[in-house]
Amino acid sequence: MKGNVWPGEYFHNPNNNKPIEQIWDDIDAYTFESQFEQPDRIEKIDFVIPFIPLNYKGKILKGCFYSQAVDVIIEKFPQLKEIFFPIANSMFSSYPQSEYADAYFTCYKNEAREKHYKEKYPNKKDIIMLPLQDADFMNEYKIAPAFNVFKTFDIFCVSTAYPVKNMPMIAKAIKKYEEKYGKILKIKYAIGNRDLIVNENKTIDISKLRYDAQGQLKQVMETLGDYTKYIEFFPFIDYKDLPKYYTGAKCSILASLLEGKNRFISEAMSCNTPIIVFKDFNKYSRGDYPIFFENSGEYAPEYTPESLADTIHKVINNPQNYEPRKNYLTYNGRKNFVNTIIDSIPYYSENIPNYKKGRITDNIWVDLAMQNNYQLSTYDFIYGKNTAIQHVRGMKAIESLVKFFYSRFKIK
């Protein structure tokens, strides 16, 4: 059984006096990979191909796939490694624990942490560390500023109501903001759970939620009193509708201290909405690596309601200071995601004709091979023009796609 020790001591306390190596070990003791090894989660496994295998003019070039259940997949289809580099995803700030992966998603580039890990686990010394996670594979042209939508409310939040997300901290900051600045902030909050019931008068019924989610929402309601003056709750927002909510917000807030990379941050920036996080967010796992680049938002300097309130005030009153989408397109997005993988795995620079770093979508050989094999340009494949050969979920669908590749590459 892979990692099952939940590092709860770091979720609400940004200061820990343990040696940093012990903190890294504590974080690495948990991975979501273990959940997807259970029979009842087999149909929830993702199989995502950022770069597809190619066969052109007698030359075969491996692709790569990532999953939160690499070992389950490779144990069932061991010959996949003939045409793919498997990349393991822990879905958390931990390093994955996969035994069959050639590369790990590590969220951030942290050389000291990598060195410690490989010294502790010398059998993993050849694992390629990629400063990415699945959140980075977000399509920045689907999640983009909505047309003719204006910034009519203050804050948009998307997170579960579980304790790791620190919802009560946001509620306390909202209350502190009202006390300090004399204004009631308007927030839209989606918790991603259809068991939340929203009544016609905007009050919520939390009785069907899990006990710990109920506890968090009770704290929010107790802090705010008439919470409907501040927060409009949504059980769930369809993915296609998210851009208009991000676009309509003056900022987006994530109050977590430790988790994975979080897709919410990418979505907000891609929709040109400044992001606010605590400077201590994932600080142990990322070291000096930034949460976002350049003027994409602000770090609340202290883990206190007043610090968060002051940071909100700074952002919503100075919109001209932020260019989150420009920075997201510069440093993130699917094209940059794939380039990071290709540039980090030496095999590709050694085997792609006329290889140039950071230019995979411009490579003529790759584009010719992509068209010849799959009737797509490299760019169109990366951006999901044929998702049937790029992202499937569940072992039945994975098996069907694996058979397609086995047939295409003559693997028995």
HUWO-V485204 format. One record per residue. N is the residue number from 1. RES is the residue in three letters. SS is DSSP state (A for helix, B for strand, O for the rest). Layout:
n & res & ss
N & RES & SS
N & RES & SS
This chain:
n & res & ss
1 & MET & O
2 & LYS & O
3 & GLY & O
4 & ASN & B
5 & VAL & O
6 & TRP & O
7 & PRO & O
8 & GLY & A
9 & GLU & A
10 & TYR & A
11 & PHE & O
12 & HIS & O
13 & ASN & O
14 & PRO & O
15 & ASN & O
16 & ASN & O
17 & ASN & O
18 & LYS & O
19 & PRO & O
20 & ILE & A
21 & GLU & A
22 & GLN & A
23 & ILE & A
24 & TRP & A
25 & ASP & A
26 & ASP & A
27 & ILE & A
28 & ASP & A
29 & ALA & O
30 & TYR & B
31 & THR & O
32 & PHE & A
33 & GLU & A
34 & SER & A
35 & GLN & A
36 & PHE & A
37 & GLU & A
38 & GLN & O
39 & PRO & A
40 & ASP & A
41 & ARG & A
42 & ILE & A
43 & GLU & A
44 & LYS & A
45 & ILE & O
46 & ASP & B
47 & PHE & B
48 & VAL & B
49 & ILE & B
50 & PRO & B
51 & PHE & B
52 & ILE & O
53 & PRO & O
54 & LEU & B
55 & ASN & B
56 & TYR & B
57 & LYS & O
58 & GLY & O
59 & LYS & B
60 & ILE & B
61 & LEU & B
62 & LYS & O
63 & GLY & B
64 & CYS & B
65 & PHE & B
66 & TYR & B
67 & SER & B
68 & GLN & O
69 & ALA & O
70 & VAL & A
71 & ASP & A
72 & VAL & A
73 & ILE & A
74 & ILE & A
75 & GLU & A
76 & LYS & A
77 & PHE & O
78 & PRO & A
79 & GLN & A
80 & LEU & A
81 & LYS & A
82 & GLU & A
83 & ILE & O
84 & PHE & B
85 & PHE & B
86 & PRO & B
87 & ILE & B
88 & ALA & B
89 & ASN & O
90 & SER & O
91 & MET & O
92 & PHE & O
93 & SER & O
94 & SER & O
95 & TYR & O
96 & PRO & O
97 & GLN & O
98 & SER & O
99 & GLU & O
100 & TYR & O
101 & ALA & O
102 & ASP & O
103 & ALA & B
104 & TYR & B
105 & PHE & B
106 & THR & O
107 & CYS & O
108 & TYR & O
109 & LYS & O
110 & ASN & O
111 & GLU & A
112 & ALA & A
113 & ARG & A
114 & GLU & A
115 & LYS & A
116 & HIS & A
117 & TYR & A
118 & LYS & A
119 & GLU & A
120 & LYS & A
121 & TYR & O
122 & PRO & A
123 & ASN & A
124 & LYS & A
125 & LYS & O
126 & ASP & O
127 & ILE & O
128 & ILE & B
129 & MET & B
130 & LEU & B
131 & PRO & O
132 & LEU & O
133 & GLN & O
134 & ASP & A
135 & ALA & A
136 & ASP & A
137 & PHE & A
138 & MET & O
139 & ASN & O
140 & GLU & O
141 & TYR & O
142 & LYS & O
143 & ILE & O
144 & ALA & O
145 & PRO & O
146 & ALA & O
147 & PHE & O
148 & ASN & O
149 & VAL & O
150 & PHE & O
151 & LYS & O
152 & THR & O
153 & PHE & B
154 & ASP & B
155 & ILE & B
156 & PHE & B
157 & CYS & B
158 & VAL & B
159 & SER & O
160 & THR & O
161 & ALA & O
162 & TYR & O
163 & PRO & A
164 & VAL & A
165 & LYS & A
166 & ASN & O
167 & MET & A
168 & PRO & A
169 & MET & A
170 & ILE & A
171 & ALA & A
172 & LYS & A
173 & ALA & A
174 & ILE & A
175 & LYS & A
176 & LYS & A
177 & TYR & A
178 & GLU & A
179 & GLU & A
180 & LYS & A
181 & TYR & A
182 & GLY & O
183 & LYS & O
184 & ILE & O
185 & LEU & O
186 & LYS & O
187 & ILE & B
188 & LYS & B
189 & TYR & B
190 & ALA & B
191 & ILE & O
192 & GLY & O
193 & ASN & O
194 & ARG & O
195 & ASP & O
196 & LEU & O
197 & ILE & B
198 & VAL & B
199 & ASN & O
200 & GLU & O
201 & ASN & O
202 & LYS & O
203 & THR & O
204 & ILE & B
205 & ASP & B
206 & ILE & O
207 & SER & O
208 & LYS & O
209 & LEU & O
210 & ARG & O
211 & TYR & A
212 & ASP & A
213 & ALA & A
214 & GLN & A
215 & GLY & A
216 & GLN & A
217 & LEU & A
218 & LYS & A
219 & GLN & A
220 & VAL & A
221 & MET & A
222 & GLU & A
223 & THR & A
224 & LEU & A
225 & GLY & O
226 & ASP & O
227 & TYR & A
228 & THR & A
229 & LYS & A
230 & TYR & O
231 & ILE & B
232 & GLU & B
233 & PHE & B
234 & PHE & B
235 & PRO & O
236 & PHE & O
237 & ILE & O
238 & ASP & O
239 & TYR & A
240 & LYS & A
241 & ASP & A
242 & LEU & A
243 & PRO & A
244 & LYS & A
245 & TYR & A
246 & TYR & A
247 & THR & A
248 & GLY & A
249 & ALA & B
250 & LYS & B
251 & CYS & B
252 & SER & B
253 & ILE & B
254 & LEU & B
255 & ALA & O
256 & SER & O
257 & LEU & O
258 & LEU & O
259 & GLU & O
260 & GLY & O
261 & LYS & O
262 & ASN & O
263 & ARG & A
264 & PHE & A
265 & ILE & A
266 & SER & A
267 & GLU & A
268 & ALA & A
269 & MET & A
270 & SER & A
271 & CYS & O
272 & ASN & O
273 & THR & O
274 & PRO & O
275 & ILE & B
276 & ILE & B
277 & VAL & B
278 & PHE & B
279 & LYS & O
280 & ASP & O
281 & PHE & O
282 & ASN & O
283 & LYS & A
284 & TYR & A
285 & SER & A
286 & ARG & A
287 & GLY & O
288 & ASP & O
289 & TYR & O
290 & PRO & O
291 & ILE & O
292 & PHE & O
293 & PHE & O
294 & GLU & O
295 & ASN & O
296 & SER & O
297 & GLY & B
298 & GLU & B
299 & TYR & B
300 & ALA & B
301 & PRO & O
302 & GLU & O
303 & TYR & O
304 & THR & O
305 & PRO & A
306 & GLU & A
307 & SER & A
308 & LEU & A
309 & ALA & A
310 & ASP & A
311 & THR & A
312 & ILE & A
313 & HIS & A
314 & LYS & A
315 & VAL & A
316 & ILE & A
317 & ASN & O
318 & ASN & O
319 & PRO & A
320 & GLN & A
321 & ASN & A
322 & TYR & O
323 & GLU & O
324 & PRO & A
325 & ARG & A
326 & LYS & A
327 & ASN & A
328 & TYR & A
329 & LEU & A
330 & THR & A
331 & TYR & A
332 & ASN & O
333 & GLY & A
334 & ARG & A
335 & LYS & A
336 & ASN & A
337 & PHE & A
338 & VAL & A
339 & ASN & A
340 & THR & A
341 & ILE & A
342 & ILE & A
343 & ASP & A
344 & SER & A
345 & ILE & O
346 & PRO & A
347 & TYR & A
348 & TYR & A
349 & SER & A
350 & GLU & A
351 & ASN & A
352 & ILE & O
353 & PRO & O
354 & ASN & O
355 & TYR & O
356 & LYS & O
357 & LYS & O
358 & GLY & O
359 & ARG & O
360 & ILE & A
361 & THR & A
362 & ASP & A
363 & ASN & O
364 & ILE & A
365 & TRP & A
366 & VAL & A
367 & ASP & A
368 & LEU & A
369 & ALA & A
370 & MET & A
371 & GLN & A
372 & ASN & A
373 & ASN & A
374 & TYR & A
375 & GLN & O
376 & LEU & O
377 & SER & O
378 & THR & A
379 & TYR & A
380 & ASP & A
381 & PHE & A
382 & ILE & A
383 & TYR & O
384 & GLY & O
385 & LYS & O
386 & ASN & O
387 & THR & A
388 & ALA & A
389 & ILE & A
390 & GLN & O
391 & HIS & B
392 & VAL & B
393 & ARG & B
394 & GLY & O
395 & MET & A
396 & LYS & A
397 & ALA & A
398 & ILE & A
399 & GLU & A
400 & SER & A
401 & LEU & A
402 & VAL & A
403 & LYS & A
404 & PHE & A
405 & PHE & A
406 & TYR & A
407 & SER & A
408 & ARG & A
409 & PHE & O
410 & LYS & O
411 & ILE & O
412 & LYS & O
